[in-house]
Amino acid sequence: MFETSFLLFIKALFYNIILPLIPGILFLWIFFGKKFYGILLYLLWWFVGVGVVSFSLFNLQFIRFGIGISEYFLVLWILLIVFVGKILYKKLIFKEYFFTLKIKNIFFQIKDLFLSLSQIEIIFTFVCGILWIFFLVISFVHTTNFPTYADDSFGNWNGPAYNIYQDGGIKVFWNKSEILGRGRIGYPIFIPLYKSTISQFMWWFNDIYINMWQRLVLFGMMLFVFTITFAKTKNIFYSVLPIGLIVALPLVFFHSVEGYMELPCAVYSILTIWAFWKFLEEKDYSYIALALLLGFILSHIKYDWLLWYFVWIVISFTIILVITKQLNKFLLWFWKNTSKIYSSFFYFIFFLLPFLIVRSINNLWLNPAEVEKWWIWLSQVTHWEIFSVFPSIFMKMDNYNSIVIIILLIVWFLYTQKKNFNKYFLFLSWIIIFIIFILVFLLTENYLWVMNQTTVNRVFTMCFVMILSFSGILLYNHHDE
């Protein structure tokens, strides 16, 4: 039933890297020009490319039935024509775009910075680096040798992907049991659709390599965290530290090799928060458009991530604008810049709205539960008993025992930087989301998933992945800033 081979592995790896990369290249060149370059450009290309491919193919289902190789190349040709049209219309120099592809060699810079660290920093950097390599190796071995085995992973993600692959497309409007790859109707279909497209190119739905994308998400996140932290701190210890902390978390390995969508959601949340933070740092409004693009993709990876993550990231960003008295200036600029309004409106129409229409037609709208009124799932009592489980969650050696220390250190460093509101945003966006999830457990029947320590561990892990991704920036030598 299950089969692996070196050739199949190479094909799965190749298609999972190349297929989203090329549309991502064209899309970012069309909307952002030469704004991004080097390794950061490749990472953004890949993550955005996955969204461009999956959302484009989904939107095609409104006018035709079919998901496969020909539909992928249709999307690719449209992007290529639009990009060439932009080059000709604005009389741009085509070869200048290829300069953005060059990756700067920073090996000797990293070597010199590593040797300049203190002895204790060298030791911790070495340990975190070993953890990074070890984690990548064992996740590689697992992903290339073991099939999906988790019930929710198969039922909600890889099962629908298999149905889409066999059917050659999805029904957008039909009976509830037939639409969206016959998966759970409240769950977005985009990642299963993307995985089905990969399988079409491989000419086979492989039960093992279907999880290749999940591991690439982990690898891309690690490389992204290192890249943005190093760009900010120019310090190897603080750039590697977040990765060591993340791979030490429970459940990260499981979510990096299985088909669950919590880890990809956390990663796209990190990307969205970073884009908003870059705006606060540089006052470059291109990052707002990028944040909205990433946020809209994030919103439809899993059924609850629009309400619980993207919305509260935007609210956190707005709070910082209000505190720093930048909100009026921001809104005025945004209103006057018609190009950014048009592009942001396009992102909304193309990436966010279509699936909301499907959900609203089926009486789901923004509600994660399949009920007509979102407040119907609130409990009549407050479940204070959930806090009785928290000591065992945070104090046991095999769980989140190090998190409390890291969070306290971050809070202390932020306290000593009272005017650094940009860093406040990185922490605020996490703490608000964390509190929101606690309130969900506190006020709804979801408290049961705290008492048996199932969903709560999964949710907390991904929240901690988010804050730890920025821990290097937040903990960096604050006296030098």
Long-range contacts (C-beta under 8 A, 24 or more apart in sequence): 1-207, 2-147, 2-207, 2-208, 3-206, 3-208, 4-144, 4-145, 4-208, 4-209, 8-202, 8-204, 8-206, 8-209, 9-144, 9-209, 11-201, 11-202, 12-198, 12-202, 12-206, 12-209, 12-212, 13-212, 15-198, 15-201, 15-202, 16-198, 16-212, 16-213, 16-216, 17-46, 17-216, 19-49, 19-53, 19-72, 19-197, 19-198, 19-201, 20-45, 20-46, 20-49, 20-50, 20-52, 20-53, 20-194, 21-45, 21-46, 21-49, 22-49, 22-76, 23-49, 23-52, 23-53, 23-56, 23-75, 23-76, 23-79, 24-48, 24-49, 24-50, 24-52, 25-49, 26-76, 26-79, 26-80, 26-82, 26-83, 27-52, 27-79, 29-83, 29-97, 30-79, 30-82, 30-83, 30-86, 31-289, 31-293, 31-343, 32-286, 32-289, 32-290, 34-96, 34-97, 34-99, 34-100, 35-286, 36-100, 37-99, 37-100, 37-101, 37-102, 38-100, 38-102, 38-103, 38-104, 39-103, 39-223, 39-227, 40-224, 40-227, 40-228, 40-231, 41-100, 41-101, 42-103, 43-220, 43-223, 43-224, 43-227, 44-271, 44-290, 46-216, 46-220, 47-220, 47-267, 47-268, 47-271, 47-294, 47-297, 48-293, 48-294, 48-297, 50-191, 50-194, 50-213, 50-297, 51-190, 51-293, 51-297, 51-351, 52-79, 53-194, 53-197, 54-190, 54-191, 54-193, 54-194, 54-197, 55-190, 55-297, 55-300, 55-350, 55-351, 55-354, 57-193, 57-194, 57-197, 58-170, 58-189, 58-190, 58-193, 58-354, 58-355, 59-350, 59-354, 61-169, 61-170, 61-171, 61-172, 62-172, 62-354, 65-168, 65-169, 65-170, 65-171, 66-168, 66-169, 67-164, 67-168, 67-169, 67-170, 67-193, 67-196, 67-197, 67-200, 68-168, 68-169, 68-197, 68-200, 69-197, 69-200, 69-201, 71-197, 72-197, 72-200, 72-201, 106-230, 110-230, 110-236, 113-234, 113-235, 113-236, 114-236, 117-235, 117-236, 117-237, 121-237, 122-237, 124-237, 124-241, 124-244, 125-236, 125-237, 125-240, 125-241, 127-244, 128-240, 128-241, 128-243, 128-244, 128-245, 129-240, 129-244, 131-243, 131-244, 131-247, 131-248, 132-222, 132-240, 132-243, 132-244, 132-247, 135-247, 135-253, 136-219, 136-222, 138-253, 139-215, 139-218, 139-253, 139-256, 139-257, 140-215, 142-253, 142-257, 143-208, 143-209, 143-211, 143-212, 143-214, 143-215, 143-257, 144-208, 144-209, 145-208, 146-208, 146-257, 147-207, 147-208, 147-211, 148-207, 148-210, 148-211, 148-258, 148-259, 149-258, 150-254, 150-258, 150-259, 150-260, 152-260, 153-258, 153-259, 153-260, 154-259, 155-183, 155-184, 156-183, 156-184, 156-187, 156-261, 157-183, 157-187, 157-191, 157-192, 157-195, 157-259, 157-260, 157-261, 158-192, 158-195, 158-207, 158-210, 158-211, 158-259, 159-183, 160-187, 160-189, 160-192, 161-191, 161-192, 161-193, 161-195, 161-196, 161-199, 161-205, 161-210, 162-196, 162-205, 164-189, 164-192, 164-193, 164-196, 165-196, 165-199, 165-200, 165-205, 166-205, 172-358, 173-358, 173-361, 176-362, 179-358, 179-362, 180-358, 184-303, 185-359, 185-362, 185-364, 185-370, 186-303, 186-359, 186-364, 186-367, 186-368, 186-369, 186-370, 187-302, 187-303, 188-300, 188-301, 188-302, 188-303, 188-355, 189-355, 190-300, 190-301, 190-355, 191-261, 191-264, 191-301, 210-259, 211-257, 211-258, 211-259, 214-255, 214-256, 214-257, 214-258, 214-259, 214-263, 214-264, 215-256, 215-257, 217-256, 217-263, 217-264, 217-267, 218-252, 218-256, 218-263, 220-267, 221-263, 221-267, 221-270, 221-469, 222-246, 224-267, 224-270, 224-271, 224-274, 225-270, 225-469, 225-472, 228-274, 228-473, 229-470, 229-472, 229-473, 232-472, 232-473, 232-476, 233-472, 233-473, 233-476, 233-477, 235-472, 235-476, 235-477, 238-472, 238-473, 238-475, 238-476, 238-477, 239-472, 240-472, 241-471, 241-472, 241-475, 242-468, 242-469, 242-470, 242-471, 242-472, 245-402, 245-406, 245-468, 245-471, 246-465, 246-468, 246-469, 248-402, 249-400, 249-461, 249-464, 249-465, 249-468, 250-398, 250-399, 250-400, 250-457, 250-461, 251-457, 251-458, 251-461, 252-461, 252-465, 255-458, 255-461, 255-462, 260-458, 261-301, 261-302, 262-302, 262-458, 262-459, 262-461, 262-462, 263-462, 263-465, 264-301, 265-298, 265-301, 265-302, 265-305, 265-309, 265-462, 266-462, 266-463, 266-465, 266-466, 267-465, 268-294, 268-297, 268-298, 268-301, 269-298, 269-305, 269-309, 269-310, 269-313, 269-433, 269-466, 270-465, 270-466, 270-469, 270-470, 271-298, 272-298, 272-310, 272-313, 273-313, 273-425, 273-426, 273-429, 273-466, 273-470, 276-313, 276-317, 276-425, 276-429, 277-422, 277-425, 277-426, 280-320, 280-421, 280-422, 280-425, 281-422, 285-333, 285-334, 285-337, 285-340, 286-340, 288-334, 288-340, 288-344, 289-340, 289-343, 289-344, 289-347, 291-317, 292-344, 292-347, 292-348, 293-347, 293-351, 296-347, 296-348, 296-351, 296-352, 297-351, 299-352, 300-351, 300-352, 300-355, 303-368, 304-368, 306-352, 306-366, 307-366, 307-368, 308-433, 308-436, 308-437, 308-440, 309-433, 312-429, 312-432, 312-433, 312-436, 313-429, 313-433, 315-432, 316-425, 316-428, 316-429, 316-432, 317-425, 317-429, 319-428, 320-421, 320-422, 320-424, 320-425, 320-428, 323-421, 323-424, 324-421, 377-444, 377-445, 378-443, 378-444, 379-443, 379-444, 379-445, 379-447, 382-442, 382-443, 383-441, 383-442, 383-443, 383-447, 383-450, 384-442, 385-447, 385-451, 386-438, 386-441, 386-442, 386-447, 386-450, 386-451, 386-456, 389-450, 389-451, 389-453, 389-456, 392-453, 393-453, 393-456, 393-457, 393-460, 399-457, 400-460, 400-464, 403-464, 406-468, 406-471, 407-467, 409-475, 410-467, 410-471, 410-474, 410-475, 413-474, 413-475, 413-478, 414-474, 416-478, 417-478, 417-481, 420-478, 420-481, 423-473, 423-474, 426-467, 426-470, 426-473, 426-474, 427-467, 427-470, 427-474, 429-466, 430-463, 430-466, 430-467, 430-470, 433-463, 433-466, 434-460, 434-463, 437-463
